[in-house]
């Protein structure tokens, strides 16, 4: 996994602030492959709460992480209590790494 401990802690802190400590965070995409270089950070987050505006939460979290991680691009997918399992969510669950 190509995230430092400090980066992982920043991600956890921001996710828990916005979505609560019961949220599960999964890193997926190119950052789980140690042989690759660069690339954005792809995160899939499952939260037990129901969000009134999931897209707004995804954008807000992505922006917070972009700032806290020094301008590194972060793509965020959130599955809340009532979201269906989309194929990209299942891919993240099957092949991602929990933080």
Legacy VTK file of the C-alpha trace (Angstrom):
# vtk DataFile Version 3.0
C-alpha trace
ASCII
DATASET POLYDATA
POINTS 99 float
0.000 0.000 0.000
1.387 3.372 -0.978
0.120 5.550 1.848
2.268 6.623 4.769
1.065 6.144 8.322
0.627 9.923 8.557
-1.541 9.961 5.416
-3.648 7.089 6.741
-4.177 8.928 10.026
-5.233 12.127 8.247
-7.740 10.151 6.169
-9.178 8.387 9.221
-9.453 11.622 11.191
-11.293 13.459 8.415
-13.625 10.550 7.621
-14.536 10.087 11.286
-15.147 13.849 11.717
-17.529 13.976 8.766
-19.156 10.530 8.827
-18.614 9.206 12.339
-16.281 6.679 13.966
-18.365 3.694 12.821
-17.396 4.335 9.204
-15.286 1.752 7.383
-12.566 3.047 5.060
-11.206 1.034 2.135
-8.347 2.105 -0.114
-8.595 0.734 -3.648
-7.148 1.416 -7.082
-3.518 2.046 -7.972
-2.469 3.021 -4.438
-2.742 -0.577 -3.234
-0.120 -1.689 -5.781
3.405 -1.071 -4.474
4.887 -1.531 -7.969
3.095 1.521 -9.381
3.985 5.189 -8.963
1.870 8.277 -8.484
-1.858 8.214 -8.967
-4.731 9.614 -7.014
-6.082 8.152 -3.798
-9.301 6.157 -4.256
-11.378 5.671 -1.113
-14.572 3.721 -0.549
-16.331 4.496 2.712
-19.266 2.663 4.241
-21.235 4.489 6.896
-24.164 3.126 8.909
-25.895 6.500 8.889
-28.239 7.830 6.231
-26.901 10.876 4.413
-29.284 13.540 3.179
-26.893 14.460 0.346
-24.300 11.793 -0.402
-22.708 13.686 -3.304
-22.168 16.735 -1.128
-20.524 14.566 1.543
-18.252 12.958 -1.071
-17.210 16.367 -2.406
-16.715 17.868 1.050
-14.539 14.939 2.182
-12.547 14.943 -1.043
-11.861 18.682 -0.675
-10.832 18.337 2.988
-8.440 15.524 2.159
-7.030 17.387 -0.850
-6.085 20.261 1.455
-4.832 18.111 4.366
-2.767 15.850 2.079
-0.961 18.733 0.398
-2.864 18.892 -2.873
-3.014 15.179 -3.593
-6.162 14.269 -5.565
-8.575 12.066 -3.626
-11.591 10.306 -5.137
-14.248 9.407 -2.581
-17.160 6.986 -2.885
-19.579 6.722 0.025
-22.122 3.987 0.632
-24.608 5.044 3.255
-27.311 3.057 5.005
-29.700 3.054 2.041
-27.328 2.901 -0.939
-27.391 -0.129 -3.176
-24.142 -1.988 -3.831
-22.952 -0.605 -7.165
-20.357 -2.612 -9.145
-17.588 -0.130 -8.261
-18.456 -0.521 -4.563
-18.208 -4.291 -4.858
-14.847 -3.983 -6.633
-13.515 -1.818 -3.796
-14.795 -4.289 -1.187
-13.354 -7.306 -3.038
-9.924 -5.900 -3.925
-9.333 -2.951 -1.591
-7.380 -2.670 1.634
-9.075 -1.555 4.863
-7.484 1.376 6.667
LINES 1 100
99 0 1 2 3 4 5 6 7 8 9 10 11 12 13 14 15 16 17 18 19 20 21 22 23 24 25 26 27 28 29 30 31 32 33 34 35 36 37 38 39 40 41 42 43 44 45 46 47 48 49 50 51 52 53 54 55 56 57 58 59 60 61 62 63 64 65 66 67 68 69 70 71 72 73 74 75 76 77 78 79 80 81 82 83 84 85 86 87 88 89 90 91 92 93 94 95 96 97 98
